[in-house]
Amino acid sequence: MDENFILHNKTAQQLYHNFAKQMPVIDYHNHLPPDQIANDINFDNLTQVWQYGDHYKWRAMRTNGVHESYCTGDKPDYEKFEKWAATVPYTLRNPLYHWTHLELQRYFNINTILSADTAKEIYEEASARLRTPEYSVRNLLRKMNVEVLCTTDDPIDTLEYHQQIKAAGFEIKILPAFRPDKAMNVDDAAVFNAYVAKVEAAANIAVSNYQDYLKALKNRHDFFATMGCSVSDHGLEVIYAEDYTDAEINNSFEKIRSGKELSHDENVKFKSAMLIEFAKWDHEKNWVQQYHLGALRNNNGRMMQTLGADTGWDSIGDFSQGRALAKFLNKLDSTDQLAKTILYNLNPADNELMATMIGNFNDGSVAGKIQFGSGWWFLDQKDGMIKQLNALSNMGLLSRFVGMLTDSRSFMSYPRHEYFRRILCNMFGEEIENGELPNDIEWVGKIIQDICYNNAKKYFGW
């Protein structure tokens, strides 16, 4: 993993080192905790920054026979790290192997391969640095040349930490993103009604009917805009695009507010109505809306009961995506209320579907108005990135792509942008040297820089 890692020829090396490497990072979707940025915390050790909340590592450790107490349990931090270090040699050909060593190199200048034998020296060296002011979370972001970072925030969030960050004058833009999944989730009446009460409190608006509920959520959407938000995000199995009437939605809202569960048809129609409302608000404010589609979540009921969501029990789903997605986008486009949109699929079988779907609604008003998002979650690895890039190249314009995002809960994940850039430069470099693309380094270098940074900067308006 030297300076030419993944760069398999001279042209790829030239493209990366002369064009891609120095570009700032715009991370328009992640799950970093804004309170840690606001308080500019220091992590006490490598386990805290690396393994807390990282379900990628937990899944690998479990597969390697490591007991849960070393993943999410109460074992001491160093013992958890020892178990991870002992697992790393078994992650060959998993992206965790590359990510782990890129992170050790880029943050700590540690070039030693992590294993059970090297665990102690690496842990002690990295942990000692993490406790110094130079390794506070803001400085970790500075080390990776981050320019903009969008967190993922519920509509009821006070955004107090974003206010604190802004007041501190931190030069990196830390912006909220509006994630209203809970606001439209009517799968459980009690859970939904508890959430409505929180929306009422956050908006200071009493909710007695569906229109009141929309008014309260719109109040939160407006508040997010005052805090610099210009991005929304939805994590869904599928897009909901059932036909409905206002009367049906009003009746469904009254039914669930009385504590009764909705039928399947009522449930899907309610979600369809909410998605349309959110999308219209996004268009009104010229926001970018993102849809992450296809995750089959919380498959292990026993562990869901024990540990809760987002602890590593999710997989790729095999949902049918095309028809409902086309119907949803068409409904918004028909009234010219379709905002800039990024579509992400988790099932690689949907790559070509997504790559062709975006072309149906790119209307010439904005370059790359509808985007096929980068490889996400289980596809956020070399093979997944290459397949996404190839599908977009073959059926759209890769040159207008807004590039990579982190989608991580870890401040140590930013070398994933470098990983993406190396893969991108190698693809172009190989085809130039094969005679499939012109040997116009300046023009191809510009395209590389656009994909890495310029396109996103223009697209999001930052």
C-alpha positions in Angstrom: 0.0 0.0 0.0 2.6 2.5 -1.2 1.9 5.9 -2.9 0.8 4.1 -6.1 -1.6 1.7 -4.4 -4.3 0.6 -6.9 -2.7 2.8 -9.5 -1.5 0.2 -12.0 0.1 2.3 -14.7 1.9 5.6 -15.2 -1.2 7.4 -16.5 -3.3 6.4 -13.5 -0.5 7.6 -11.2 -0.3 10.9 -13.0 -4.1 11.4 -12.9 -4.2 10.7 -9.1 -1.1 12.6 -7.9 -1.5 15.6 -10.2 -5.3 16.0 -10.3 -7.3 14.0 -7.7 -5.1 13.9 -4.6 -5.2 17.6 -3.7 -8.9 18.2 -4.2 -10.9 19.0 -1.0 -13.6 16.7 0.3 -17.3 17.5 0.2 -19.0 14.9 2.3 -22.6 15.4 1.6 -23.9 12.4 3.6 -22.6 10.9 6.8 -23.8 10.0 10.3 -21.1 11.8 12.4 -22.3 13.1 15.8 -22.4 16.9 15.7 -22.0 17.1 19.5 -18.5 15.7 19.2 -17.6 18.3 16.6 -19.2 21.1 18.7 -17.2 20.1 21.7 -14.1 19.3 19.7 -13.5 16.2 21.7 -10.5 14.0 21.9 -10.9 10.2 21.9 -9.0 8.5 24.7 -7.9 5.6 22.6 -8.0 3.9 19.2 -10.9 1.6 20.2 -13.2 4.6 20.9 -12.6 6.3 17.5 -12.4 3.0 15.5 -14.8 0.4 17.0 -17.6 2.2 18.9 -20.6 2.1 16.6 -18.8 0.5 13.7 -21.0 -2.4 12.6 -18.7 -3.2 9.7 -16.0 -4.3 12.1 -18.5 -6.0 14.4 -19.8 -8.2 11.6 -16.3 -9.2 10.7 -15.4 -10.0 14.3 -18.6 -12.1 14.8 -17.8 -14.0 11.6 -14.3 -14.7 13.0 -15.8 -16.2 16.1 -15.4 -13.2 18.5 -17.9 -13.1 21.3 -20.4 -10.2 21.3 -18.9 -8.8 24.6 -15.9 -7.7 22.5 -18.1 -6.0 19.9 -20.9 -4.2 21.6 -20.4 -5.4 25.1 -18.6 -4.2 28.2 -15.1 -5.6 27.7 -12.3 -3.1 28.3 -11.3 -1.1 25.3 -7.9 -2.6 24.8 -9.3 -6.1 24.9 -11.8 -5.1 22.2 -9.0 -3.8 20.1 -7.0 -7.0 20.6 -9.9 -9.0 19.2 -10.2 -6.6 16.2 -6.4 -6.8 15.6 -6.5 -10.6 15.6 -9.4 -10.5 13.1 -7.7 -8.1 10.6 -5.4 -10.8 9.1 -8.6 -12.8 8.3 -10.2 -9.8 6.4 -8.0 -10.3 3.3 -10.1 -9.2 0.2 -12.7 -7.5 2.4 -12.5 -3.7 2.1 -11.9 -3.5 5.8 -8.4 -4.7 5.2 -7.7 -1.8 2.9 -9.6 0.8 5.0 -7.9 -0.3 8.2 -4.4 0.2 6.8 -5.2 3.4 4.9 -6.5 4.9 8.1 -3.4 3.9 10.1 -1.2 5.4 7.4 -3.2 8.6 6.8 -4.0 9.6 10.4 -1.0 8.2 12.3 1.8 7.5 9.7 1.7 3.9 10.9 2.8 1.6 8.1 2.9 -1.6 10.2 0.4 -4.3 9.2 -2.1 -4.8 12.1 -2.3 -8.2 13.6 -2.4 -9.8 17.1 1.4 -9.5 17.2 1.5 -5.7 16.4 -1.7 -4.8 18.3 -0.1 -3.4 21.4 2.5 -1.2 19.8 -0.1 0.2 17.3 -2.7 0.8 20.0 -0.3 2.6 22.3 1.1 4.8 19.6 -2.2 5.8 18.0 -4.0 6.2 21.4 -1.2 8.5 22.6 -1.6 10.7 19.6 -5.4 10.8 19.9 -5.1 12.3 23.3 -3.2 15.3 22.0 -4.8 18.6 20.8 -3.6 17.9 17.3 -5.9 14.9 17.1 -9.2 16.5 18.3 -12.1 15.7 16.0 -11.9 19.0 14.3 -8.2 18.4 13.5 -9.0 14.9 12.3 -11.3 16.6 9.7 -8.7 19.2 8.8 -6.1 16.4 8.2 -8.4 14.9 5.6 -9.0 18.3 3.8 -12.7 18.3 4.5 -14.5 21.4 3.3 -18.2 20.5 3.8 -19.8 17.9 6.0 -23.5 17.1 6.2 -24.7 15.2 9.2 -28.0 13.2 9.3 -30.6 14.8 11.6 -34.2 14.0 12.6 -36.8 16.8 12.1 -37.3 17.1 15.9 -33.6 17.8 16.5 -32.9 21.2 18.0 -29.7 21.5 16.0 -28.1 23.1 19.0 -24.7 21.6 18.3 -24.8 23.0 14.7 -25.5 26.4 16.2 -22.6 26.0 18.6 -20.3 25.0 15.8 -21.3 27.9 13.6 -20.9 30.3 16.6 -17.4 29.0 17.1 -16.4 30.0 13.6 -15.2 26.6 12.6 -13.9 27.0 9.0 -15.3 23.6 7.8 -19.0 23.8 7.0 -20.9 21.4 9.3 -24.5 21.4 8.0 -27.6 19.4 9.0 -29.5 17.1 6.6 -33.3 16.6 7.0 -34.0 12.8 7.6 -37.8 12.4 8.2 -38.0 8.6 8.1 -39.7 8.4 11.6 -42.2 11.1 10.6 -43.7 8.9 7.9 -43.3 5.5 9.6 -46.8 4.3 10.6 -45.9 0.6 11.0 -46.6 0.9 14.8 -49.4 3.2 16.1 -47.9 3.6 19.6 -44.4 4.5 18.2 -45.9 6.9 15.7 -48.1 8.7 18.2 -45.1 9.1 20.5 -43.2 10.6 17.7 -46.0 13.0 16.8 -45.9 14.3 20.4 -42.2 15.1 19.9 -43.0 16.9 16.6 -45.6 19.0 18.4 -43.1 20.0 21.1 -40.3 20.8 18.6 -42.6 22.9 16.4 -44.7 24.3 19.2 -47.8 23.5 17.2 -50.7 21.4 18.4 -51.5 18.5 16.1 -55.2 17.6 15.9 -55.4 16.5 12.3 -53.3 15.6 9.3 -53.0 19.2 8.1 -51.7 20.3 11.5 -49.1 17.5 11.3 -47.9 18.8 7.9 -47.8 22.3 9.3 -45.7 21.2 12.2 -43.3 19.2 10.0 -43.1 22.1 7.5 -42.1 24.3 10.5 -39.2 22.0 11.2 -38.2 21.9 7.5 -38.2 25.7 7.5 -36.1 25.8 10.7 -33.6 23.4 9.2 -33.3 25.8 6.2 -32.4 28.7 8.6 -29.6 26.5 9.9 -28.0 26.1 6.5 -29.6 22.8 5.6 -30.1 22.3 1.8 -30.1 18.5 1.7 -32.8 15.9 2.7 -32.3 12.1 2.9 -34.6 9.1 3.1 -33.6 5.5 4.0 -36.3 3.3 2.6 -36.8 -0.3 1.4 -38.6 1.1 -1.6 -40.2 4.3 -2.9 -43.9 4.5 -2.0 -46.0 5.8 -4.9 -49.5 4.6 -4.4 -52.4 6.7 -5.6 -54.4 8.3 -2.8 -57.0 10.9 -2.0 -56.7 13.6 0.6 -59.8 12.1 2.3 -58.0 8.7 2.6 -54.9 10.2 4.2 -56.9 12.4 6.6 -58.9 9.3 7.7 -55.7 7.2 8.1 -54.2 9.9 10.3 -57.3 10.0 12.5 -57.3 6.2 12.7 -53.7 5.8 13.8 -54.0 8.8 16.2 -56.9 6.9 17.9 -54.4 4.0 18.5 -55.6 1.7 15.7 -53.2 0.1 13.3 -53.4 0.9 9.6 -54.1 -1.8 7.0 -51.3 -2.5 4.5 -53.0 -0.4 1.8 -53.6 2.5 4.3 -50.0 2.3 5.4 -48.5 2.5 1.9 -50.8 5.3 0.8 -49.9 7.3 3.9 -46.2 6.9 3.2 -46.7 7.8 -0.4 -48.5 11.0 0.6 -45.8 12.0 3.0 -43.0 11.4 0.5 -44.7 13.7 -2.0 -45.1 16.4 0.6 -41.4 16.3 1.6 -40.4 16.3 -2.0 -42.4 19.4 -2.8 -40.9 21.2 0.2 -37.4 20.3 -1.0 -38.2 21.6 -4.5 -39.6 24.8 -3.1 -36.3 25.5 -1.3 -34.0 24.2 -4.1 -32.7 21.5 -1.8 -31.1 18.2 -3.0 -33.1 15.1 -2.0 -31.5 11.7 -1.5 -33.1 8.3 -1.5 -31.2 5.3 -0.1 -33.2 2.3 -1.3 -33.0 -1.4 -0.8 -31.8 -2.3 2.7 -33.4 -5.2 4.4 -32.9 -4.2 8.0 -33.0 -5.9 11.4 -33.1 -9.5 10.1 -32.0 -11.1 13.4 -34.9 -10.7 15.7 -33.1 -11.9 18.8 -30.2 -9.5 18.4 -32.5 -6.7 17.5 -34.3 -7.2 20.8 -30.9 -7.3 22.6 -29.0 -4.5 20.9 -31.4 -2.4 18.8 -31.1 -1.1 15.3 -27.9 -0.3 13.4 -25.8 -2.9 15.1 -24.9 -5.1 12.1 -27.9 -7.3 11.3 -28.9 -5.8 8.0 -28.5 -7.1 4.4 -29.2 -6.3 0.8 -32.9 -6.7 0.0 -34.4 -8.0 -3.3 -37.2 -5.5 -3.6 -38.7 -4.4 -6.9 -37.7 -0.8 -7.4 -38.3 0.4 -11.0 -42.0 1.0 -11.5 -42.8 2.8 -8.2 -39.7 4.9 -8.5 -40.6 6.0 -12.0 -44.2 6.8 -10.9 -42.9 8.9 -8.0 -40.5 10.9 -10.0 -43.0 11.4 -12.8 -45.6 12.6 -10.4 -43.3 15.4 -9.2 -42.0 16.1 -12.7 -45.5 16.5 -14.1 -46.1 19.6 -12.0 -42.4 20.7 -12.4 -41.8 20.1 -8.7 -39.0 17.6 -9.0 -36.0 18.8 -7.0 -32.4 17.8 -7.7 -32.3 14.1 -6.7 -29.7 11.5 -5.9 -30.8 7.8 -6.0 -28.8 5.1 -4.2 -29.4 1.3 -4.6 -28.2 -1.3 -2.2 -28.9 -4.3 -4.5 -26.2 -4.3 -7.3 -28.8 -5.9 -9.6 -30.4 -2.5 -9.7 -27.3 -0.7 -11.0 -28.5 -0.5 -14.6 -32.0 0.3 -13.5 -30.8 3.4 -11.6 -28.4 4.4 -14.3 -31.2 4.5 -16.8 -33.9 5.9 -14.5 -31.9 9.1 -14.0 -32.0 9.8 -17.7 -35.8 9.8 -17.7 -35.9 13.0 -15.6 -32.7 14.9 -16.5 -34.5 17.8 -18.3 -31.5 20.0 -19.2 -32.3 22.5 -16.5 -29.3 21.5 -14.4 -26.3 19.4 -15.4 -26.8 16.0 -13.8 -30.0 17.1 -12.1 -30.9 13.5 -11.3 -27.9 11.5 -10.0 -27.1 7.8 -9.6 -25.4 7.9 -6.2 -22.1 6.3 -5.4 -21.7 2.7 -4.2 -23.4 2.6 -0.8 -23.0 0.4 2.3 -22.4 -3.2 1.2 -21.4 -1.7 -2.3 -19.0 0.8 -0.8 -16.0 -1.3 -1.8 -13.7 -1.7 -4.9 -15.9 -4.1 -6.9 -19.1 -2.2 -6.0 -17.6 1.2 -6.9 -16.3 -0.1 -10.2 -19.7 -1.6 -11.1 -21.5 1.6 -10.2 -19.0 3.7 -12.2 -19.3 1.4 -15.2 -23.1 1.4 -15.2 -23.2 5.2 -15.0 -20.5 5.5 -17.7 -22.3 3.2 -20.1 -25.8 4.7 -19.6 -25.3 8.2 -18.5 -22.5 10.8 -18.1 -19.9 9.9 -15.5 -18.4 13.3 -16.1 -21.3 14.9 -14.4 -21.3 12.6 -11.3 -21.1 14.3 -7.9 -18.8 11.6 -6.6 -18.1 10.0 -3.3 -19.5 10.4 0.2 -18.6 8.8 3.5 -21.9 7.5 4.9 -20.1 6.7 8.1 -20.3 7.1 11.9 -16.5 7.3 12.3 -14.2 10.3 12.1 -11.6 7.8 10.8 -13.4 7.0 7.5 -12.2 9.8 5.3 -9.6 7.7 3.5 -12.6 6.1 1.7 -12.6 9.2 -0.5 -8.9 8.5 -1.4 -9.8 4.9 -2.1 -12.6 6.0 -4.4 -10.3 8.5 -6.2 -7.6 5.9 -6.7 -10.1 3.5 -8.2 -11.5 6.2 -10.5 -8.0 7.3 -11.7 -7.0 3.7 -12.3 -10.1 3.1 -14.5 -9.3 6.1 -16.7 -5.6 5.4 -16.7 -6.1 1.8 -17.9 -8.4 2.9 -20.7 -6.1 5.7 -21.8 -3.1 3.3 -22.0 -5.3 0.7 -23.8 -6.1 3.3 -26.4 -9.8 3.4 -25.5 -9.7 7.0 -24.4 -7.6 9.9 -25.7 -4.3 10.6 -24.1 -5.4 14.2 -23.2 -4.2 14.3 -19.6 -5.4 17.9 -19.0 -8.9 17.2 -20.1 -9.2 13.9 -18.4 -7.6 15.4 -15.3 -10.3 18.1 -15.3 -13.0 15.4 -15.5 -11.4 13.6 -12.6 -11.3 16.8 -10.5 -14.9 17.5 -11.4 -16.0 14.1 -10.2 -13.9 14.4 -7.0 -15.0 17.9 -6.0 -16.2 20.5 -8.5 -19.4 18.8 -9.6 -20.6 18.4 -6.0 -19.6 22.0 -5.1 -21.7 23.4 -7.9 -24.6 20.9 -7.6 -25.1 21.6 -3.9 -24.4 25.3 -4.2 -21.7 25.4 -1.6 
